[in-house]
Each structure stands twice: as structure tokens, then as C-alpha cells.
Amino acid sequence: MNRESIRRFMSYPLVLSLALAACAPAATPAPTAAPAEPTAAPTAEMAGVELRWRTRPDNKEEADVYAGISDQLAAKLGLTLAYEPGGTESSSYQDQLITEIEGGTAPDVFWIPGTDVARFATGGYILNLNETAGGFDQSAFYPGPMFHLSYNPENGQSGAGSGALWGLPRDVSTFGLYLNLDLLEEAGADDPRELAAAGNWTWETFADVTAKVAALGGDKFGYGGSAWWGPYGTWINSAGGSFFTEDRKGCALNTDEAKAGVSFMQTLYTSANWAVPYGDDPEAVFRAGNLAMFQNGRWATPGVRTVEFNYDVVDLPNGPAGTPGNWLFWGAYVVNAKTAHPAEAWALVQALTEADIQAQVSASGANIPSRVSQDALDAFLGFTPPTNAQAFLNGIADAANPTAEGPLWDGNWPQVDQVYGAGISAVMSGERSVDDFAATICDEAAPAFTK
């Protein structure tokens, strides 16, 4: 199945559900729904079993949510559970996990980004849960993440009969722009939400809003995004470019479309200096009240809810390709290949992905449930602030479809990420021209696509 087929396969049921969700009543429904797959009931063998588990929360508020969930599930499953918050948005979180697995000190269950499933699976770092899970119903979750989580690299098959199950998806998310409404008003800029509602939220109007805020001077900025592949990738996607060739076996950052995305981004950071300097933490600037538009996923909401200014969220602007270029982010709970308790670890993975637990995470503001559940989507729209929660769902229902975060089975994603990221950083710092980047980046990345 090629990349485009995967995207179409993934998006259909989700877009249908989101279309229905957009018509849901405004009243906040109960944040629970019956799970499609019951967690294994506590057994005598579970009593006294101790498991450690880890996620990578975006902030303390999100970490507190998972700590509370850990206490609930310990009582429910009859296990002794220890929750460990990992690092922030960088590959060092995954690198540390691998070091700990190799050293025998890693948690029994942990969350990893969708991009890293292939790396952990082919490296023997996580358990193939196919036999442990038995006849588990994979259709309870959206098919995009499950395609990769059930992909067997030995036979090239995916799905219930592939012989592989690497974990279960925790949630999904897209990017939005968190808005400091007070700062936008101070700058006399148009309200991006109104521009989006009028169908006029484009790179051009985005640039106008960004410039007006930056014109305030001092420590005020119009736009900020973190220095990792997600934020810079949206500009490439929305220009019609892509990280990879259609078969996902090679670099595609040398196309005119990708070059256009990088060029627009360079204007924000280097030519016009409208953005928080590339590599600085934009979340801290936003929470301090000095940033008008902060690009991040739904997972940033728990932290944003602590600010003292008026805020909301809006869709990413449409680029030359007529799309915001959004990603469908997802991550999975997986089991350490060296765990001494595989059955209990699988029970924990199931419990962590039940509808009621996902609803608690959504209620905190962090992410969208990964289960195919209309109740879950209806509930998500009621978990405010921000008021415009629909913006995140719009990112998934985008007519051009978001680009699904996915593991690189034919290549080394950490190496690709490192080469791409270093190239982008050099352009944004003014050390490298866009033309030089486009001319050489795929040659630099080529070794990472060779198995």
C-alpha cells in the first residue's frame, strides 16, 4: 500500500465522524463512553506486580493528568504502578529509552511517537503483542495509526492477520495556532478567527497579522514554533511539498514546492524577523504574553490554560497548495521487550487506551481520542477553553487530508530527522541560503534511506 493509499484509507472514517461532530450541540457531554475493548480483569497473578510506565508530557499540567490516571488504574487493575514523566519535544526522549532498554533499566510500558515505531520494532526494543493480545479488535481505533502498529516488516502485511501488533495509539492531534487576543488587539491586527471564518486565512493574511504584531517592537513577536520537524514541515506541506518521495523511500525536499515552504519560513525568521528566534522556546514567550500566534498541538492546551490574557486557537493558514499542510500526529503505548510481566503490561496498555481514560486526557485539553467514537469527539468539542476546539478537528478534516505521521520502515528516521533539522536550522539562522539547502539536502540525507 503506497503513501497516498494509506492516507485515503486512514482519513475516510475520521472525516465522516468529524463532519458529524461539527454539528454536535454545544452542551458539554459526559466525558465517558463505553470502551470497545474491555481491560483484562484483575487476577491473582497481578497482585503484587509492579510496573513502571512513562509518557513525554508537554508540561507539568499534562504530567499531573497522567499521574492521576496512574493512581486510578493501579486500583482498578490491582497492580502497583509508578508513572514517570519523560522529557520534552526532542528525539533525546526516544534515545534515552533505547539506552535504558539496552541497559535493562527502562519502564515496562512507555509512549513513543508514531515516527519511531519502526525504529523500536525492528531494533527489538518493544514486544510484538500479537500473541499476548489474542483476538484483539483493532477496528476500535482509527485505521491510520493501526496500519503502522500492525505492520509486519517480515512479510510486508498489515492488519489483524499480519502477525504483528506493536502497541495501541494513545491519541491523535493536529496543529493549531494559539492566539493572544489581547496582543492582536493592541497591534490593530485582524482577528485570525474571523479571517478563517471568511475563507481568507492564507499565507498573505497570516504574514500581515504577523508583521503588525512584530511592529510593536521590543520583545513582541507575531509567530513562534518549536525547532523540530512538525512545525517546519507544515510550511513545506502547505506549499505542496513533502518530506519524502511518494514511496517514502527517498528525500523530496529538493522540489520547487518544498523550496517555497522553506523560503516563506525564512521570511518569518530571517528576512523580516517577525518570529521568535528559531531554536528559542516559543511557549515561554507566549505564556509571558509576548507572542501573538503560537503553533503547537492540542497537547499544549493544559499549559496555555494557565495564562492570564484572553486567548483562543485558530486553524493554520492555507498555503499555495490550498491546504494548511497539517499533520495527523499520533503516538502509541508499547511494551518494553525486556519486561518481566508481558501480560500485565498488555493489560495496562489496554487500560490506558480505554474510552474513559482517553476522555480524561481530552478533558485536560491534551489531544483528541484515538478511538473511533462519536461520543468521544462530541465530548472533545465541549472541553473548553479554548473556545474554538473545532480548529483542531478542522485540521484533520482538511479537504486535502493531513499528512499522517508515520514510521519510516525503509530508512533511518532519526538520521533523516537530524539531517533535515540541521539544514532547516542553518537556513533560519541565515547561515545557509534556501537555494543551497534545496540543491544539497537530499544528497546529505541519502545515506539515511539506505538500509
C-alpha positions in Angstrom: 0.0 0.0 0.0 1.6 3.3 -1.0 1.5 6.5 1.0 -1.4 8.1 -0.8 -3.5 4.9 -0.3 -2.6 4.9 3.4 -3.8 8.5 3.7 -7.1 7.8 2.0 -7.6 4.6 4.0 -6.9 6.5 7.2 -8.9 9.6 6.6 -12.4 8.4 5.4 -13.9 7.2 8.7 -12.3 10.1 10.6 -13.6 12.8 8.2 -17.1 11.3 8.4 -17.0 11.3 12.2 -15.7 14.9 12.2 -18.4 16.1 9.9 -20.9 14.8 12.3 -19.1 16.2 15.3 -19.1 19.7 13.8 -22.9 19.6 14.0 -22.9 18.4 17.7 -24.7 20.5 20.3 -22.7 23.0 22.3 -23.5 21.5 25.6 -20.7 19.6 27.2 -21.5 15.8 27.3 -20.3 13.4 29.9 -16.6 12.7 29.4 -17.1 9.0 29.3 -18.1 6.3 26.8 -18.3 2.6 26.9 -14.9 1.0 25.9 -14.9 -1.1 22.8 -12.4 -3.5 24.3 -12.6 -4.3 28.0 -9.5 -4.3 30.0 -8.4 -7.6 31.3 -9.9 -8.2 34.7 -7.5 -8.2 37.7 -6.2 -11.7 38.5 -4.5 -13.2 41.5 -1.3 -13.2 39.4 -1.4 -9.4 39.1 -1.5 -8.8 42.8 1.9 -7.6 43.9 3.2 -7.0 40.3 5.0 -3.7 39.9 5.1 -1.9 36.6 6.7 1.4 35.6 5.3 3.4 32.7 6.3 6.7 31.0 5.0 9.4 28.7 6.5 12.5 27.3 4.2 15.3 28.6 4.5 18.8 27.2 4.3 20.5 30.5 3.7 19.9 34.3 0.0 20.2 33.9 -0.2 17.3 31.4 2.2 15.3 33.6 -0.2 15.7 36.6 -3.0 14.3 34.5 -1.1 11.1 33.8 0.0 10.8 37.4 -3.7 10.9 38.5 -4.6 8.3 35.8 -1.8 6.0 37.1 -3.3 6.0 40.6 -6.8 5.2 39.2 -5.5 2.3 37.1 -3.4 0.9 39.9 -6.5 0.4 42.0 -8.6 -0.9 39.0 -6.0 -3.5 37.9 -4.7 -4.5 41.2 -1.2 -3.5 40.1 1.5 -1.3 41.7 2.1 1.4 39.1 4.8 4.1 39.0 4.4 6.9 36.5 7.5 8.6 35.1 7.2 11.8 33.1 9.8 11.9 30.4 11.5 14.8 28.5 10.0 17.3 26.1 9.7 17.6 22.3 13.0 16.1 21.2 14.5 12.9 20.0 16.5 12.6 23.2 13.4 11.1 24.9 13.5 8.1 22.5 17.3 7.9 22.6 17.2 7.7 26.4 14.6 5.0 26.2 16.7 2.8 23.9 19.7 3.3 26.2 17.7 2.2 29.2 16.2 -0.8 27.4 19.7 -1.9 26.4 20.8 -1.4 30.0 17.8 -3.2 31.5 16.5 -0.1 33.3 13.7 1.1 31.0 10.0 1.2 32.1 7.7 -1.8 31.3 5.3 0.4 29.3 6.0 3.6 27.6 4.7 6.1 25.0 6.6 6.7 21.7 5.8 9.0 18.8 4.4 7.4 15.7 7.5 8.2 13.7 9.6 5.9 16.0 7.5 2.7 15.9 9.6 1.2 13.1 12.9 2.0 14.9 11.8 0.4 18.1 10.1 -2.6 16.4 12.9 -3.5 14.0 15.5 -2.9 16.7 13.9 -5.4 19.0 13.2 -2.9 21.7 9.5 -3.5 22.0 7.3 -6.6 22.2 5.3 -7.9 19.4 2.0 -8.2 21.3 0.2 -10.2 18.6 0.0 -13.5 20.6 -0.4 -11.8 24.0 -3.3 -9.7 22.7 -5.1 -12.8 21.2 -8.1 -11.7 19.1 -7.9 -8.0 20.0 -10.3 -5.9 17.9 -8.1 -3.3 16.0 -11.1 -1.6 14.5 -11.8 0.2 17.8 -9.1 2.7 16.7 -8.6 4.8 13.7 -7.0 2.8 10.9 -4.1 5.2 10.1 -2.2 4.6 13.3 -3.3 0.9 13.4 -1.9 0.3 9.9 1.6 1.0 11.2 1.1 -0.6 14.6 0.1 -3.8 12.9 2.7 -3.7 10.1 4.9 -6.7 9.9 8.2 -5.9 8.2 9.0 -9.5 7.7 6.0 -10.1 5.4 5.0 -6.6 4.4 1.5 -7.1 5.7 -0.7 -5.0 8.0 -3.9 -5.7 9.8 -5.4 -8.4 12.0 -3.7 -11.3 10.1 -0.3 -9.7 9.7 1.2 -11.4 12.8 2.2 -8.1 14.4 0.8 -5.7 17.0 3.3 -3.2 18.4 1.0 -1.3 20.7 -2.1 0.8 20.8 -2.5 4.5 19.9 -3.0 6.9 22.9 -4.5 9.8 21.0 -4.3 11.9 17.8 -3.7 15.6 17.3 -3.2 18.3 14.7 -1.5 21.7 14.9 -3.4 24.9 15.6 -2.3 28.5 16.3 -2.8 29.6 19.9 -3.8 33.2 19.8 -3.0 36.0 22.3 -6.2 38.0 21.6 -5.1 41.0 23.7 -1.8 41.3 21.8 -3.6 41.1 18.5 -5.9 43.9 19.5 -3.1 46.0 20.7 -1.4 45.7 17.4 -4.5 46.5 15.5 -4.3 43.3 13.6 -7.2 41.4 12.1 -8.7 38.6 14.1 -7.4 35.3 12.5 -10.6 33.5 13.6 -12.7 36.0 11.6 -10.3 35.7 8.6 -10.6 31.9 8.8 -14.4 32.0 9.0 -14.5 34.2 5.9 -12.2 31.8 4.0 -9.4 34.4 3.9 -6.9 32.9 6.2 -3.9 32.5 3.9 -0.1 32.9 4.0 -0.7 36.5 2.9 -3.1 37.5 5.6 -1.1 35.5 8.1 2.0 37.5 7.2 0.1 40.7 7.5 -1.1 39.8 11.1 2.4 38.7 12.0 4.0 41.9 10.7 1.6 44.2 12.6 2.4 42.5 15.9 6.1 42.5 15.3 5.9 46.2 14.5 5.1 46.8 18.2 8.8 46.3 18.8 10.6 45.4 21.9 10.1 41.8 22.9 6.9 41.3 20.9 6.7 38.7 18.2 4.0 37.7 15.7 4.7 34.0 15.3 6.6 31.2 17.1 7.1 27.5 16.5 9.4 25.0 18.1 12.5 23.8 16.3 11.5 20.3 15.3 10.2 18.6 12.2 6.5 19.2 12.9 6.3 23.0 12.7 8.7 23.5 9.8 7.1 20.6 7.9 3.7 22.3 7.8 5.1 25.1 5.7 6.5 22.6 3.3 3.3 20.6 3.2 1.1 23.6 2.7 3.2 24.7 -0.3 2.5 21.3 -1.9 5.8 19.7 -0.8 6.7 16.6 1.2 9.4 15.2 3.3 9.5 12.0 1.3 9.1 10.7 -2.2 5.7 9.0 -2.9 7.0 5.6 -1.9 8.6 7.0 1.3 12.0 5.7 0.3 13.8 8.9 -0.5 14.1 12.6 0.2 11.8 15.1 -1.5 13.0 18.4 0.0 14.6 19.4 -3.3 11.3 20.1 -5.1 10.1 23.6 -6.0 7.1 23.2 -3.6 9.3 22.3 -0.7 11.7 25.2 -1.5 8.7 27.6 -1.5 7.7 26.4 2.0 11.2 26.9 3.4 11.5 30.2 1.7 8.3 31.5 3.3 9.5 30.3 6.7 12.9 32.0 6.1 11.0 35.3 5.6 9.3 34.9 9.0 12.6 34.1 10.9 15.4 35.8 9.0 14.4 38.3 6.4 11.6 40.1 8.4 12.5 38.9 11.9 8.8 38.6 12.8 9.1 35.3 14.7 10.6 34.1 18.0 14.3 33.3 17.0 14.5 29.8 15.7 15.5 27.4 18.5 14.2 29.6 21.3 11.2 28.3 23.3 8.1 30.0 21.9 5.8 28.5 24.6 7.6 30.5 27.3 7.3 33.7 25.2 3.6 33.0 24.5 2.8 32.3 28.2 4.6 35.5 29.1 2.2 37.5 26.9 4.7 38.5 24.2 3.7 36.2 21.3 0.6 36.6 19.2 0.4 33.3 17.4 2.0 30.1 18.9 2.0 27.0 16.7 1.5 23.8 18.7 -0.7 20.7 19.1 -3.7 20.2 21.3 -1.3 18.8 23.9 -0.1 22.3 24.7 -3.6 23.3 26.0 -3.1 22.4 29.7 -0.2 24.8 29.9 -1.9 27.5 27.8 -4.9 27.4 30.2 -2.7 28.9 32.9 -2.2 32.3 31.0 -3.8 35.4 32.3 -4.6 37.1 28.9 -7.5 36.3 26.6 -6.7 33.5 24.2 -8.2 31.1 21.7 -7.0 28.9 18.8 -7.3 29.1 15.0 -6.6 26.8 12.1 -3.2 27.0 10.3 -3.4 29.3 7.3 -3.8 27.9 3.8 -0.7 27.8 1.7 -0.2 27.8 -2.1 -1.4 24.2 -2.3 -4.8 25.3 -0.8 -4.2 23.4 2.4 -2.9 24.3 5.9 -0.3 21.4 5.5 -1.3 20.0 8.8 0.0 16.7 10.3 -2.1 14.0 11.9 0.1 13.3 15.0 -0.2 10.2 17.0 1.8 8.2 19.4 1.4 4.7 21.0 1.8 2.9 24.2 4.2 0.0 23.7 5.7 -2.7 25.9 9.4 -3.0 26.7 10.8 -6.1 25.1 12.6 -7.0 28.3 9.6 -6.6 30.7 9.3 -9.4 33.2 5.5 -9.1 33.1 4.2 -9.0 29.4 0.6 -10.0 30.3 0.3 -7.4 32.9 1.9 -4.8 30.7 -0.6 -5.5 27.9 -3.4 -5.1 30.4 -2.0 -1.7 31.3 -1.8 -0.7 27.6 -5.4 -1.7 27.2 -6.5 0.3 30.3 -4.6 3.4 29.2 -6.4 3.5 25.9 -9.9 2.8 27.2 -12.5 5.5 26.3 -13.0 6.8 29.9 -9.2 7.3 30.3 -8.9 9.0 26.9 -11.8 11.3 27.9 -9.9 12.4 31.0 -6.9 13.3 28.8 -9.1 15.2 26.4 -10.8 17.0 29.3 -7.5 18.3 30.4 -7.1 19.8 27.0 -4.5 17.4 25.8 -5.2 15.8 22.4 -8.1 14.0 20.7 -9.1 10.4 21.5 -7.8 7.8 19.1 -10.9 5.6 19.4 -13.5 5.5 16.7 -16.1 7.0 18.9 -18.7 9.7 18.1 -19.2 10.2 21.8 -15.5 10.9 22.3 -15.5 13.5 19.5 -18.6 15.2 20.8 -17.1 15.3 24.3 -13.8 16.8 22.9 -15.7 19.8 21.5 -17.1 20.5 24.9 -13.7 20.5 26.7 -13.0 24.2 26.7 -11.2 26.6 26.8 -10.0 27.2 24.1 -13.4 28.0 22.7 -12.6 27.1 19.1 -11.7 23.4 19.8 -13.1 22.7 16.3 -9.9 24.2 14.8 -8.0 21.0 15.7 -10.7 18.8 14.2 -10.7 21.0 11.1 -7.0 20.2 10.7 -7.9 16.5 10.4 -10.9 17.0 8.1 -8.9 19.3 5.8 -10.1 18.6 2.2 -6.5 17.8 1.1 -6.2 15.5 4.2 -3.4 16.0 6.7 -0.1 14.2 6.3 -0.1 11.3 8.6 2.9 11.0 11.0 4.3 7.6 10.2 7.4 5.5 10.9 10.0 5.1 8.2 10.2 1.4 7.6 12.7 1.8 4.7 15.3 4.1 6.2 16.6 5.5 9.5 14.2 8.2 10.7 16.5 9.6 13.4 19.2 10.2 10.8 16.7 11.7 8.4 15.4 14.0 11.2 18.9 15.1 12.1 19.9 15.9 8.6 16.7 17.8 7.8 16.6 19.6 11.1 20.2 20.8 10.8 19.6 22.1 7.3 16.5 24.0 8.3 18.2 25.5 11.4 21.1 26.7 9.2 18.6 28.4 6.8 16.6 30.0 9.7 19.8 31.4 11.3 21.0 32.9 8.0 24.0 30.6 7.7 22.7 28.9 4.6 20.6 30.1 1.6 17.4 28.4 0.6 18.9 27.7 -2.9 21.8 25.9 -1.3 19.5 23.9 1.0 17.3 22.8 -1.9 20.3 21.8 -4.0 22.1 19.7 -1.4 19.8 18.5 1.3 18.7 15.3 -0.4 22.3 14.3 -1.2 23.1 14.8 2.5 20.1 12.7 3.6 20.6 9.9 1.0 22.6 7.6 3.3 19.8 7.6 5.8 17.5 5.9 3.3 19.9 3.0 2.7 19.1 0.0 4.9 
